[in-house]
Amino acid sequence: MAKKPMTYLILDTEGKEYLYEIALIDQAGNLIYEAFTTLKPQTPDLNSNP
């Protein structure tokens, strides 16, 4: 018998420009998985003068 595919939702839990935190929620609203990163993107400071 074939398994029913799992329905889930991936959330950006901070809503910022870069993705630092995510959460996976199942169809019943239970937290399945969450992940965090401490890495910050290396972006140039466009307001600084050389």
Predicted model as a PDB file, atoms N, CA, C, CB and O in Angstrom, pLDDT in the B-factor column:
MODEL        1                                                                  
ATOM      1  N   MET A   1       0.843  -1.181   0.000  1.00 70.00           N  
ATOM      2  CA  MET A   1       0.000   0.000   0.000  1.00 70.00           C  
ATOM      3  C   MET A   1       0.889   1.246   0.000  1.00 70.00           C  
ATOM      4  CB  MET A   1      -0.959  -0.003   1.224  1.00 70.00           C  
ATOM      5  O   MET A   1       1.857   1.320   0.757  1.00 70.00           O  
ATOM      6  N   ALA A   2       0.566   2.206  -0.835  1.00 78.00           N  
ATOM      7  CA  ALA A   2       1.363   3.427  -0.957  1.00 78.00           C  
ATOM      8  C   ALA A   2       1.123   4.342   0.236  1.00 78.00           C  
ATOM      9  CB  ALA A   2       1.030   4.164  -2.266  1.00 78.00           C  
ATOM     10  O   ALA A   2       0.006   4.451   0.741  1.00 78.00           O  
ATOM     11  N   LYS A   3       2.192   4.994   0.674  1.00 81.00           N  
ATOM     12  CA  LYS A   3       2.076   5.961   1.766  1.00 81.00           C  
ATOM     13  C   LYS A   3       1.455   7.253   1.248  1.00 81.00           C  
ATOM     14  CB  LYS A   3       3.460   6.241   2.404  1.00 81.00           C  
ATOM     15  O   LYS A   3       1.703   7.664   0.114  1.00 81.00           O  
ATOM     16  N   LYS A   4       0.653   7.884   2.087  1.00 77.00           N  
ATOM     17  CA  LYS A   4       0.083   9.178   1.755  1.00 77.00           C  
ATOM     18  C   LYS A   4       1.179  10.232   1.924  1.00 77.00           C  
ATOM     19  CB  LYS A   4      -1.163   9.499   2.651  1.00 77.00           C  
ATOM     20  O   LYS A   4       1.869  10.240   2.943  1.00 77.00           O  
ATOM     21  N   PRO A   5       1.348  11.116   0.947  1.00 77.00           N  
ATOM     22  CA  PRO A   5       2.389  12.136   1.083  1.00 77.00           C  
ATOM     23  C   PRO A   5       2.094  13.070   2.263  1.00 77.00           C  
ATOM     24  CB  PRO A   5       2.513  12.950  -0.219  1.00 77.00           C  
ATOM     25  O   PRO A   5       0.941  13.398   2.542  1.00 77.00           O  
ATOM     26  N   MET A   6       3.145  13.480   2.934  1.00 74.00           N  
ATOM     27  CA  MET A   6       2.999  14.362   4.087  1.00 74.00           C  
ATOM     28  C   MET A   6       2.807  15.798   3.616  1.00 74.00           C  
ATOM     29  CB  MET A   6       4.225  14.256   5.021  1.00 74.00           C  
ATOM     30  O   MET A   6       3.509  16.264   2.718  1.00 74.00           O  
ATOM     31  N   THR A   7       1.875  16.480   4.212  1.00 84.00           N  
ATOM     32  CA  THR A   7       1.643  17.884   3.911  1.00 84.00           C  
ATOM     33  C   THR A   7       2.321  18.716   4.994  1.00 84.00           C  
ATOM     34  CB  THR A   7       0.112  18.204   3.822  1.00 84.00           C  
ATOM     35  O   THR A   7       2.122  18.480   6.186  1.00 84.00           O  
ATOM     36  N   TYR A   8       3.117  19.684   4.575  1.00 80.00           N  
ATOM     37  CA  TYR A   8       3.808  20.528   5.546  1.00 80.00           C  
ATOM     38  C   TYR A   8       3.998  21.927   4.978  1.00 80.00           C  
ATOM     39  CB  TYR A   8       5.169  19.915   5.933  1.00 80.00           C  
ATOM     40  O   TYR A   8       3.826  22.155   3.780  1.00 80.00           O  
ATOM     41  N   LEU A   9       4.350  22.847   5.844  1.00 82.00           N  
ATOM     42  CA  LEU A   9       4.538  24.243   5.503  1.00 82.00           C  
ATOM     43  C   LEU A   9       5.898  24.667   6.017  1.00 82.00           C  
ATOM     44  CB  LEU A   9       3.407  25.134   6.092  1.00 82.00           C  
ATOM     45  O   LEU A   9       6.256  24.352   7.152  1.00 82.00           O  
ATOM     46  N   ILE A  10       6.662  25.376   5.202  1.00 82.00           N  
ATOM     47  CA  ILE A  10       7.956  25.914   5.632  1.00 82.00           C  
ATOM     48  C   ILE A  10       7.778  27.404   5.879  1.00 82.00           C  
ATOM     49  CB  ILE A  10       9.082  25.645   4.563  1.00 82.00           C  
ATOM     50  O   ILE A  10       7.304  28.133   5.008  1.00 82.00           O  
ATOM     51  N   LEU A  11       8.160  27.854   7.073  1.00 80.00           N  
ATOM     52  CA  LEU A  11       7.991  29.249   7.455  1.00 80.00           C  
ATOM     53  C   LEU A  11       9.326  29.935   7.660  1.00 80.00           C  
ATOM     54  CB  LEU A  11       7.159  29.354   8.713  1.00 80.00           C  
ATOM     55  O   LEU A  11      10.246  29.360   8.241  1.00 80.00           O  
ATOM     56  N   ASP A  12       9.430  31.159   7.183  1.00 82.00           N  
ATOM     57  CA  ASP A  12      10.538  32.046   7.535  1.00 82.00           C  
ATOM     58  C   ASP A  12      10.107  32.703   8.833  1.00 82.00           C  
ATOM     59  CB  ASP A  12      10.863  33.121   6.385  1.00 82.00           C  
ATOM     60  O   ASP A  12       9.212  33.548   8.828  1.00 82.00           O  
ATOM     61  N   THR A  13      10.723  32.335   9.940  1.00 72.00           N  
ATOM     62  CA  THR A  13      10.224  32.770  11.238  1.00 72.00           C  
ATOM     63  C   THR A  13      10.619  34.185  11.624  1.00 72.00           C  
ATOM     64  CB  THR A  13      10.698  31.840  12.278  1.00 72.00           C  
ATOM     65  O   THR A  13      10.141  34.698  12.636  1.00 72.00           O  
ATOM     66  N   GLU A  14      11.484  34.831  10.842  1.00 77.00           N  
ATOM     67  CA  GLU A  14      11.880  36.207  11.160  1.00 77.00           C  
ATOM     68  C   GLU A  14      11.337  37.226  10.163  1.00 77.00           C  
ATOM     69  CB  GLU A  14      13.386  36.307  11.208  1.00 77.00           C  
ATOM     70  O   GLU A  14      11.013  38.349  10.548  1.00 77.00           O  
ATOM     71  N   GLY A  15      11.236  36.857   8.910  1.00 77.00           N  
ATOM     72  CA  GLY A  15      10.732  37.781   7.906  1.00 77.00           C  
ATOM     73  C   GLY A  15      11.714  38.874   7.529  1.00 77.00           C  
ATOM     74  O   GLY A  15      11.305  39.961   7.119  1.00 77.00           O  
ATOM     75  N   LYS A  16      13.003  38.602   7.661  1.00 77.00           N  
ATOM     76  CA  LYS A  16      14.022  39.588   7.302  1.00 77.00           C  
ATOM     77  C   LYS A  16      14.506  39.333   5.877  1.00 77.00           C  
ATOM     78  CB  LYS A  16      15.211  39.540   8.297  1.00 77.00           C  
ATOM     79  O   LYS A  16      14.068  38.391   5.217  1.00 77.00           O  
ATOM     80  N   GLU A  17      15.413  40.188   5.417  1.00 77.00           N  
ATOM     81  CA  GLU A  17      15.928  40.086   4.049  1.00 77.00           C  
ATOM     82  C   GLU A  17      16.632  38.756   3.795  1.00 77.00           C  
ATOM     83  CB  GLU A  17      16.886  41.232   3.768  1.00 77.00           C  
ATOM     84  O   GLU A  17      16.503  38.187   2.711  1.00 77.00           O  
ATOM     85  N   TYR A  18      17.367  38.261   4.772  1.00 77.00           N  
ATOM     86  CA  TYR A  18      18.074  36.994   4.640  1.00 77.00           C  
ATOM     87  C   TYR A  18      17.417  35.937   5.510  1.00 77.00           C  
ATOM     88  CB  TYR A  18      19.555  37.153   5.014  1.00 77.00           C  
ATOM     89  O   TYR A  18      16.818  36.255   6.537  1.00 77.00           O  
ATOM     90  N   LEU A  19      17.529  34.698   5.105  1.00 78.00           N  
ATOM     91  CA  LEU A  19      16.898  33.595   5.814  1.00 78.00           C  
ATOM     92  C   LEU A  19      17.822  33.073   6.921  1.00 78.00           C  
ATOM     93  CB  LEU A  19      16.535  32.461   4.832  1.00 78.00           C  
ATOM     94  O   LEU A  19      18.823  32.417   6.634  1.00 78.00           O  
ATOM     95  N   TYR A  20      17.485  33.365   8.188  1.00 82.00           N  
ATOM     96  CA  TYR A  20      18.279  32.934   9.331  1.00 82.00           C  
ATOM     97  C   TYR A  20      17.585  31.830  10.123  1.00 82.00           C  
ATOM     98  CB  TYR A  20      18.567  34.115  10.238  1.00 82.00           C  
ATOM     99  O   TYR A  20      18.251  31.004  10.748  1.00 82.00           O  
ATOM    100  N   GLU A  21      16.272  31.808  10.103  1.00 85.00           N  
ATOM    101  CA  GLU A  21      15.509  30.825  10.872  1.00 85.00           C  
ATOM    102  C   GLU A  21      14.372  30.286  10.014  1.00 85.00           C  
ATOM    103  CB  GLU A  21      14.957  31.449  12.184  1.00 85.00           C  
ATOM    104  O   GLU A  21      13.711  31.037   9.296  1.00 85.00           O  
ATOM    105  N   ILE A  22      14.150  28.967  10.096  1.00 84.00           N  
ATOM    106  CA  ILE A  22      13.001  28.367   9.421  1.00 84.00           C  
ATOM    107  C   ILE A  22      12.321  27.386  10.364  1.00 84.00           C  
ATOM    108  CB  ILE A  22      13.431  27.657   8.108  1.00 84.00           C  
ATOM    109  O   ILE A  22      12.924  26.907  11.325  1.00 84.00           O  
ATOM    110  N   ALA A  23      11.068  27.096  10.080  1.00 88.00           N  
ATOM    111  CA  ALA A  23      10.319  26.091  10.828  1.00 88.00           C  
ATOM    112  C   ALA A  23       9.463  25.309   9.844  1.00 88.00           C  
ATOM    113  CB  ALA A  23       9.440  26.746  11.945  1.00 88.00           C  
ATOM    114  O   ALA A  23       8.903  25.886   8.912  1.00 88.00           O  
ATOM    115  N   LEU A  24       9.358  24.001  10.046  1.00 88.00           N  
ATOM    116  CA  LEU A  24       8.468  23.152   9.270  1.00 88.00           C  
ATOM    117  C   LEU A  24       7.303  22.776  10.166  1.00 88.00           C  
ATOM    118  CB  LEU A  24       9.206  21.880   8.726  1.00 88.00           C  
ATOM    119  O   LEU A  24       7.496  22.286  11.279  1.00 88.00           O  
ATOM    120  N   ILE A  25       6.092  23.007   9.677  1.00 89.00           N  
ATOM    121  CA  ILE A  25       4.869  22.761  10.426  1.00 89.00           C  
ATOM    122  C   ILE A  25       4.041  21.736   9.662  1.00 89.00           C  
ATOM    123  CB  ILE A  25       4.065  24.081  10.654  1.00 89.00           C  
ATOM    124  O   ILE A  25       3.874  21.860   8.449  1.00 89.00           O  
ATOM    125  N   ASP A  26       3.515  20.715  10.362  1.00 88.00           N  
ATOM    126  CA  ASP A  26       2.683  19.713   9.670  1.00 88.00           C  
ATOM    127  C   ASP A  26       1.250  20.197   9.564  1.00 88.00           C  
ATOM    128  CB  ASP A  26       2.729  18.355  10.405  1.00 88.00           C  
ATOM    129  O   ASP A  26       0.911  21.275  10.053  1.00 88.00           O  
ATOM    130  N   GLN A  27       0.413  19.397   8.926  1.00 87.00           N  
ATOM    131  CA  GLN A  27      -0.969  19.806   8.658  1.00 87.00           C  
ATOM    132  C   GLN A  27      -1.810  19.972   9.918  1.00 87.00           C  
ATOM    133  CB  GLN A  27      -1.625  18.804   7.758  1.00 87.00           C  
ATOM    134  O   GLN A  27      -2.867  20.601   9.872  1.00 87.00           O  
ATOM    135  N   ALA A  28      -1.358  19.417  11.045  1.00 89.00           N  
ATOM    136  CA  ALA A  28      -2.067  19.582  12.318  1.00 89.00           C  
ATOM    137  C   ALA A  28      -1.542  20.783  13.111  1.00 89.00           C  
ATOM    138  CB  ALA A  28      -1.939  18.310  13.160  1.00 89.00           C  
ATOM    139  O   ALA A  28      -2.038  21.071  14.200  1.00 89.00           O  
ATOM    140  N   GLY A  29      -0.537  21.487  12.567  1.00 89.00           N  
ATOM    141  CA  GLY A  29       0.026  22.652  13.245  1.00 89.00           C  
ATOM    142  C   GLY A  29       1.165  22.320  14.194  1.00 89.00           C  
ATOM    143  O   GLY A  29       1.598  23.176  14.966  1.00 89.00           O  
ATOM    144  N   ASN A  30       1.655  21.081  14.147  1.00 92.00           N  
ATOM    145  CA  ASN A  30       2.762  20.679  15.015  1.00 92.00           C  
ATOM    146  C   ASN A  30       4.099  21.046  14.396  1.00 92.00           C  
ATOM    147  CB  ASN A  30       2.709  19.176  15.292  1.00 92.00           C  
ATOM    148  O   ASN A  30       4.283  20.923  13.185  1.00 92.00           O  
ATOM    149  N   LEU A  31       5.022  21.493  15.216  1.00 91.00           N  
ATOM    150  CA  LEU A  31       6.369  21.794  14.756  1.00 91.00           C  
ATOM    151  C   LEU A  31       7.094  20.489  14.463  1.00 91.00           C  
ATOM    152  CB  LEU A  31       7.143  22.634  15.804  1.00 91.00           C  
ATOM    153  O   LEU A  31       7.223  19.635  15.340  1.00 91.00           O  
ATOM    154  N   ILE A  32       7.568  20.334  13.228  1.00 90.00           N  
ATOM    155  CA  ILE A  32       8.297  19.142  12.825  1.00 90.00           C  
ATOM    156  C   ILE A  32       9.798  19.374  12.962  1.00 90.00           C  
ATOM    157  CB  ILE A  32       7.941  18.750  11.381  1.00 90.00           C  
ATOM    158  O   ILE A  32      10.528  18.504  13.437  1.00 90.00           O  
ATOM    159  N   TYR A  33      10.253  20.556  12.543  1.00 89.00           N  
ATOM    160  CA  TYR A  33      11.681  20.829  12.494  1.00 89.00           C  
ATOM    161  C   TYR A  33      11.883  22.331  12.521  1.00 89.00           C  
ATOM    162  CB  TYR A  33      12.336  20.202  11.233  1.00 89.00           C  
ATOM    163  O   TYR A  33      11.081  23.073  11.954  1.00 89.00           O  
ATOM    164  N   GLU A  34      12.943  22.788  13.172  1.00 89.00           N  
ATOM    165  CA  GLU A  34      13.324  24.181  13.070  1.00 89.00           C  
ATOM    166  C   GLU A  34      14.837  24.263  12.959  1.00 89.00           C  
ATOM    167  CB  GLU A  34      12.808  24.994  14.282  1.00 89.00           C  
ATOM    168  O   GLU A  34      15.558  23.422  13.496  1.00 89.00           O  
ATOM    169  N   ALA A  35      15.305  25.276  12.264  1.00 87.00           N  
ATOM    170  CA  ALA A  35      16.736  25.425  12.041  1.00 87.00           C  
ATOM    171  C   ALA A  35      17.117  26.891  12.158  1.00 87.00           C  
ATOM    172  CB  ALA A  35      17.142  24.866  10.661  1.00 87.00           C  
ATOM    173  O   ALA A  35      16.343  27.786  11.819  1.00 87.00           O  
ATOM    174  N   PHE A  36      18.316  27.108  12.642  1.00 86.00           N  
ATOM    175  CA  PHE A  36      18.851  28.452  12.835  1.00 86.00           C  
ATOM    176  C   PHE A  36      20.258  28.498  12.253  1.00 86.00           C  
ATOM    177  CB  PHE A  36      18.856  28.851  14.348  1.00 86.00           C  
ATOM    178  O   PHE A  36      20.941  27.476  12.190  1.00 86.00           O  
ATOM    179  N   THR A  37      20.684  29.662  11.834  1.00 82.00           N  
ATOM    180  CA  THR A  37      22.066  29.838  11.398  1.00 82.00           C  
ATOM    181  C   THR A  37      22.647  31.051  12.103  1.00 82.00           C  
ATOM    182  CB  THR A  37      22.157  29.998   9.851  1.00 82.00           C  
ATOM    183  O   THR A  37      21.941  32.016  12.397  1.00 82.00           O  
ATOM    184  N   THR A  38      23.926  30.988  12.366  1.00 79.00           N  
ATOM    185  CA  THR A  38      24.612  32.137  12.960  1.00 79.00           C  
ATOM    186  C   THR A  38      25.425  32.870  11.915  1.00 79.00           C  
ATOM    187  CB  THR A  38      25.516  31.695  14.113  1.00 79.00           C  
ATOM    188  O   THR A  38      26.040  33.897  12.203  1.00 79.00           O  
ATOM    189  N   LEU A  39      25.428  32.341  10.692  1.00 75.00           N  
ATOM    190  CA  LEU A  39      26.190  32.968   9.614  1.00 75.00           C  
ATOM    191  C   LEU A  39      25.474  34.208   9.117  1.00 75.00           C  
ATOM    192  CB  LEU A  39      26.412  31.982   8.458  1.00 75.00           C  
ATOM    193  O   LEU A  39      24.262  34.194   8.902  1.00 75.00           O  
ATOM    194  N   LYS A  40      26.218  35.262   8.940  1.00 68.00           N  
ATOM    195  CA  LYS A  40      25.670  36.492   8.392  1.00 68.00           C  
ATOM    196  C   LYS A  40      26.258  36.679   6.989  1.00 68.00           C  
ATOM    197  CB  LYS A  40      25.986  37.725   9.320  1.00 68.00           C  
ATOM    198  O   LYS A  40      27.450  36.448   6.788  1.00 68.00           O  
ATOM    199  N   PRO A  41      25.451  37.088   6.033  1.00 64.00           N  
ATOM    200  CA  PRO A  41      25.971  37.271   4.668  1.00 64.00           C  
ATOM    201  C   PRO A  41      27.007  38.375   4.618  1.00 64.00           C  
ATOM    202  CB  PRO A  41      24.834  37.585   3.696  1.00 64.00           C  
ATOM    203  O   PRO A  41      26.905  39.372   5.333  1.00 64.00           O  
ATOM    204  N   GLN A  42      27.995  38.192   3.774  1.00 65.00           N  
ATOM    205  CA  GLN A  42      29.023  39.203   3.578  1.00 65.00           C  
ATOM    206  C   GLN A  42      28.569  40.132   2.461  1.00 65.00           C  
ATOM    207  CB  GLN A  42      30.405  38.554   3.247  1.00 65.00           C  
ATOM    208  O   GLN A  42      28.715  39.817   1.280  1.00 65.00           O  
ATOM    209  N   THR A  43      28.023  41.267   2.842  1.00 62.00           N  
ATOM    210  CA  THR A  43      27.556  42.221   1.849  1.00 62.00           C  
ATOM    211  C   THR A  43      28.378  43.493   1.974  1.00 62.00           C  
ATOM    212  CB  THR A  43      26.041  42.518   2.021  1.00 62.00           C  
ATOM    213  O   THR A  43      28.738  43.894   3.080  1.00 62.00           O  
ATOM    214  N   PRO A  44      28.674  44.120   0.865  1.00 57.00           N  
ATOM    215  CA  PRO A  44      29.476  45.361   0.942  1.00 57.00           C  
ATOM    216  C   PRO A  44      28.669  46.485   1.580  1.00 57.00           C  
ATOM    217  CB  PRO A  44      29.957  45.791  -0.467  1.00 57.00           C  
ATOM    218  O   PRO A  44      27.450  46.558   1.422  1.00 57.00           O  
ATOM    219  N   ASP A  45      29.356  47.351   2.294  1.00 60.00           N  
ATOM    220  CA  ASP A  45      28.722  48.517   2.883  1.00 60.00           C  
ATOM    221  C   ASP A  45      28.705  49.613   1.818  1.00 60.00           C  
ATOM    222  CB  ASP A  45      29.472  48.986   4.186  1.00 60.00           C  
ATOM    223  O   ASP A  45      29.729  50.245   1.560  1.00 60.00           O  
ATOM    224  N   LEU A  46      27.566  49.834   1.213  1.00 59.00           N  
ATOM    225  CA  LEU A  46      27.460  50.771   0.105  1.00 59.00           C  
ATOM    226  C   LEU A  46      27.493  52.226   0.558  1.00 59.00           C  
ATOM    227  CB  LEU A  46      26.195  50.510  -0.661  1.00 59.00           C  
ATOM    228  O   LEU A  46      27.611  53.130  -0.269  1.00 59.00           O  
ATOM    229  N   ASN A  47      27.391  52.458   1.869  1.00 64.00           N  
ATOM    230  CA  ASN A  47      27.396  53.831   2.379  1.00 64.00           C  
ATOM    231  C   ASN A  47      28.784  54.310   2.798  1.00 64.00           C  
ATOM    232  CB  ASN A  47      26.455  53.940   3.551  1.00 64.00           C  
ATOM    233  O   ASN A  47      28.944  55.473   3.169  1.00 64.00           O  
ATOM    234  N   SER A  48      29.782  53.441   2.747  1.00 58.00           N  
ATOM    235  CA  SER A  48      31.122  53.835   3.171  1.00 58.00           C  
ATOM    236  C   SER A  48      31.913  54.402   1.999  1.00 58.00           C  
ATOM    237  CB  SER A  48      31.864  52.642   3.785  1.00 58.00           C  
ATOM    238  O   SER A  48      31.718  54.003   0.851  1.00 58.00           O  
ATOM    239  N   ASN A  49      32.791  55.317   2.299  1.00 57.00           N  
ATOM    240  CA  ASN A  49      33.666  55.904   1.279  1.00 57.00           C  
ATOM    241  C   ASN A  49      35.019  55.206   1.342  1.00 57.00           C  
ATOM    242  CB  ASN A  49      33.826  57.451   1.486  1.00 57.00           C  
ATOM    243  O   ASN A  49      35.540  54.963   2.430  1.00 57.00           O  
ATOM    244  N   PRO A  50      35.597  54.877   0.174  1.00 53.00           N  
ATOM    245  CA  PRO A  50      36.903  54.203   0.171  1.00 53.00           C  
ATOM    246  C   PRO A  50      38.023  55.108   0.632  1.00 53.00           C  
ATOM    247  CB  PRO A  50      37.220  53.684  -1.210  1.00 53.00           C  
ATOM    248  O   PRO A  50      39.178  54.686   0.683  1.00 53.00           O  
TER     249      PRO A  50                                                      
ENDMDL                                                                          
END                                                                             
